[in-house]
Amino acid sequence: MPAEQMRQAGKTLSEEMKITYKGDYALKAILDLSLNYGRGVATIHDLAKRLDIPLKFLEQVLLELKRGGFVESRRGKIGGYLLSRHPAEIKLGEVIRFVDGPIEPIICVGKNYSGCGDVYKCVFRKILRKVTEAASSIVNNVDFEDLVNQVKKNKQAFDYNI
């Protein structure tokens, strides 16, 4: 997206790699559902309480995650939300990109960017492309099962008593 279009959309050239509250809440919701994977559905009220997320905002987040194929919903008295796939099949980067967009720290790092005449001699582009590749490598190789294991490991460390 050229700089003028970015400005009209209310974004700056450096706003590409920002995890919003919505993205943060989406990650937390998927992590919570991952921690409870296989235990049935979680009600939206329980999720909102456990995650300290406003109910109306969580509704929007869960609807978007459902649209993205990350969660499923069940209706009725015993309804709620659950993951649509095993936590090992959901990558952190996949969720971040779906909810908040590209991971690039600046728009011109994208492979097909042509909005700048300076793009091929710009010294920043090469460096920021390396930043993008490093960040992508990390978030593309972490799945929610990995995060569940980290949470359990951290919990065991806190549960240690003398």
C-alpha positions in Angstrom: 0.0 0.0 0.0 1.6 3.3 -1.0 2.4 5.9 1.7 -0.6 8.1 0.7 -3.0 5.2 1.0 -1.5 4.3 4.4 -2.0 7.8 5.6 -5.6 7.8 4.4 -6.2 4.5 6.2 -4.9 6.1 9.4 -1.7 4.1 9.5 1.9 5.2 9.3 4.7 3.4 7.4 6.0 2.0 10.7 2.7 0.6 12.0 2.9 -2.7 10.3 4.3 -4.8 13.2 2.1 -3.8 16.0 0.1 -6.3 18.1 -3.1 -4.5 19.1 -5.3 -5.2 22.1 -7.5 -7.3 19.8 -4.4 -9.3 18.8 -3.3 -9.7 22.4 -6.7 -10.8 23.5 -6.9 -13.2 20.5 -3.6 -14.8 21.5 -4.7 -15.1 25.2 -8.0 -16.6 24.2 -6.4 -19.2 22.0 -3.8 -20.0 24.8 -6.6 -20.4 27.3 -8.5 -22.7 25.0 -5.3 -24.6 24.4 -4.6 -25.0 28.1 -8.1 -26.5 28.4 -8.0 -28.5 25.1 -10.0 -31.7 25.3 -12.0 -30.6 28.3 -15.1 -29.4 26.4 -16.3 -25.9 25.7 -15.5 -22.8 27.6 -18.3 -20.2 28.0 -17.6 -16.7 26.9 -18.3 -15.5 30.5 -15.7 -17.9 31.9 -13.1 -16.8 29.3 -13.8 -13.1 29.9 -13.4 -13.6 33.7 -10.2 -15.8 33.5 -8.6 -13.5 30.9 -9.8 -10.2 32.3 -11.2 -9.1 28.9 -14.3 -7.0 28.5 -17.1 -9.4 27.4 -18.2 -7.3 24.4 -14.7 -7.0 23.1 -14.1 -10.8 23.6 -17.3 -11.5 21.6 -15.8 -9.6 18.7 -12.4 -11.4 19.0 -14.0 -14.8 19.2 -16.2 -14.1 16.2 -13.1 -13.1 14.2 -11.2 -16.2 15.4 -14.1 -18.3 14.4 -14.1 -16.7 10.9 -10.4 -17.5 10.7 -11.0 -21.2 11.5 -9.2 -21.1 14.9 -12.2 -21.7 17.1 -15.6 -23.3 16.9 -18.7 -22.4 18.9 -21.4 -24.5 20.3 -24.9 -23.2 21.0 -27.3 -24.0 23.7 -27.3 -24.4 27.5 -23.9 -26.1 27.5 -22.5 -24.0 24.7 -19.3 -22.1 24.4 -16.0 -22.0 22.5 -13.3 -24.5 21.8 -10.4 -24.8 19.4 -11.1 -26.0 16.0 -7.7 -27.7 15.7 -5.2 -29.3 18.1 -2.9 -26.6 19.7 0.1 -28.1 18.0 -1.5 -27.2 14.6 -1.9 -23.5 15.4 1.2 -21.3 14.9 1.6 -18.0 16.8 2.5 -16.2 13.6 -0.7 -17.5 11.9 -2.9 -15.9 14.6 -0.9 -12.6 14.7 -1.1 -12.2 10.9 -4.8 -13.1 10.8 -5.8 -10.6 13.5 -3.3 -7.8 13.2 -1.8 -8.2 9.7 1.7 -8.4 8.4 4.7 -8.8 10.7 6.9 -6.5 8.7 8.2 -3.5 10.8 7.7 -1.2 7.8 5.6 -1.5 4.7 8.5 -1.4 2.2 9.9 -4.6 3.5 7.1 -6.5 1.7 8.4 -8.4 -1.4 6.1 -6.8 -3.9 6.3 -3.2 -2.5 6.7 -0.6 -5.2 5.4 2.6 -3.6 8.8 4.2 -3.2 11.3 5.1 -5.9 14.1 4.7 -3.4 13.2 1.2 -2.5 16.1 -0.5 -4.2 18.9 1.7 -2.9 17.4 2.2 0.6 19.9 1.1 3.3 17.1 0.5 5.8 15.1 -1.9 3.7 17.8 -4.6 3.8 18.2 -4.3 7.6 14.5 -4.3 8.2 13.9 -7.3 5.9 16.4 -9.2 8.2 14.3 -8.1 11.2 11.2 -9.3 9.5 12.8 -12.7 8.6 14.0 -13.1 12.2 10.6 -12.2 13.8 8.8 -14.4 11.3 11.1 -17.3 11.9 10.3 -17.1 15.6 6.5 -16.7 15.5 6.2 -19.2 12.6 7.9 -21.9 14.6 6.0 -21.6 17.9 2.7 -23.4 18.2 0.2 -23.2 21.0 1.2 -26.6 22.3 4.7 -25.2 22.9 3.1 -22.3 24.8 1.0 -24.7 26.9 4.1 -26.6 27.8 5.8 -23.4 28.8 2.9 -22.3 31.0 2.9 -25.7 32.7 6.6 -25.5 33.3 6.3 -22.0 34.7 3.4 -23.1 36.9 5.5 -26.0 38.3 8.3 -23.6 39.1 5.9 -21.4 41.1 4.3 -24.4 42.8 7.6 -25.4 44.3 7.5 -25.2 48.1 10.0 -25.8 50.9 
